[in-house]
Amino acid sequence: MSRLTHIDETGRANMVDVSAKAVTTREALAEGFVRMSPETLALALSGDAKKGDVRATAEIAGIMAAKKTADLIPLCHPLALSKIEVRVEPGEGGLAVTAKVRTSGQTGVEMEALTAVSVACLTVYDMLKAADKAMTIEAVRLMEKSGGKSGDWKRP
């Protein structure tokens, strides 16, 4: 049995059946951080990077990625997302990225929030790599989720 698939009672790989789950409002918040030199951070905040506005482009990339999560993550359910908010803000030593995603459905949006953060961080790296190849992407993680059978959860 592969760890990449859900094997049902017939021995076939399938998406997890969520049809019996209640439709509830579900929300997830994820975060990540792109650590960089002070000079690179100043460049990112100035809006004068060679590839354009780093923060705005990364935010749009994150939104687009959340919408494409089911195309990127095997067996992830495609969801009608009702809210995607991605923010790229200055932090100590780099740029902090957050994504909040919401839907009303039968499965959660944790993967969409994590995908949004991951792609936004990768976009920051791509747009600034000519200035600073030593940047690191750190601490991509789920911070909280709400809704569904398992209820609310917050990172301690």
N, C-alpha and C positions, 0 to 999 in steps of 0.2 A: 504494500500500500504506500503510495506516494504521500509525502507530507504536504504537497502542493495542492492536493485535491480533497474534496469531501467524497468519500465512498459510501454509497447508499446500500440498502439491504440487497440489491441485485448485484452488487459488486462493481457498479458503474460510477464514474466520476460525475458529480452534479453540483450545481450551486446549492447552498443550504436553502431548504424550503421555508420561506417566511410567511406563507399564505395564512397560517393560523394565528399569526401575531396580530395584536391590536394596532390600529393606526393611531399613533400619538405624535405630538410635536417632539422632535429630537434635535438637540443642539450639541455641538462640540467646539471646544476651543483648544487650539494647538499653538505651540511657539517654537522658535528656533533662533539662532544667532549666527551672524557672520562676523568673525573676528578679523580685524585688519589693522594696518598701521594708521597712525593719526593722519598722515598725509593722504592716504587713500580715503579715509572717512571724510576728510575735508573736501576731497574731490567729489565724492558721492553726494555730499550735501550741497555742493555748489551748483549742481545741475550742469556742469561743464564737462562731464566725462565724454570721451570720443563717441561713444555709442548713444549718448543722450541722457535723459533724466532717469537715473538708476532707480530711484524709489518708485516713481510712477510706473515704470516699465515692469518692475518686479511685482508690484501690486496687481497689475493687469495679468501678468503671467500666472500668478497664484490663483486668481479667479478662474482663468481659463483651465488651469490644471484641475481644480476642484470639480469642474464640470466634466472633465474627461477621466475621472478616476476609474470608472468601470472599464474603460479602454486600456488602462495601464496596469491594473491589479487583477490578476487572474481570479475569476469566480466572484468578483465584487459586484454587488447588485447595482444596476444603473438607477439613479434616484433623480426625482424632480426636486431640485434644490430651490428653496424659497428665499434664502439669504446667503450671500457669501461676502464676507468683509475681510479684506487682507490689508494689514498695515505694516509698513516698513518705517521704523523710527530710529533715530540715533540713540545709541546706548553707550555705556562706558567701554571703549575699545572696539566699537563696530556698530553694526546695524541689527536691531532686534526686529524679528518678524513674527506677527501673530495672524492667525486666521480663525474666524468664527463662522461656522456653517450651520444652517438650519433647514429642516424639512419637516413635513408631516408625512409619516410613512410607517412602514413595518420593520425597518431596520435603521440602525444608527448612521451617523455621519462622521464618525471618528476618522475613517480612512480619507474622506474628502478634505477634512481640516488638515490632516498630516500631509497629504499630497500637496495641498495649496502652499503650506509652509516650505516643504522640501523644494518645490519648483521655484518659489519666490527666492529662496536662498541660493539656488543654483543660478538663477538669473542675475542676482547681485554679483555672484562670482564671475559669471561670463562677461558682464558689462565692465568689470573692473580688473580683470586678470592681466591686462596689459600693464597696469600700474602696480599690481601687487599679487604675484603668483603664490605668496605664502599665506594668503587668507585661509581661514578654516571655517567650516560649517560645523556648528556645535549645538548640542542639546535640543535636537528636534524631538518634541515629545508632546503627548496629550496632556493638557492641563486640567480639563474638566469635560464632563458630558452630562447631559440630562435627557430624560425621557426613556421610554421603553420598559420592558419587564424588569431589567436590572436596576432601574431607577437612576438617581443622581450619583455622580462620583466627582470628587475633587482631589487633585494631587495634594498629598499632605505637605 
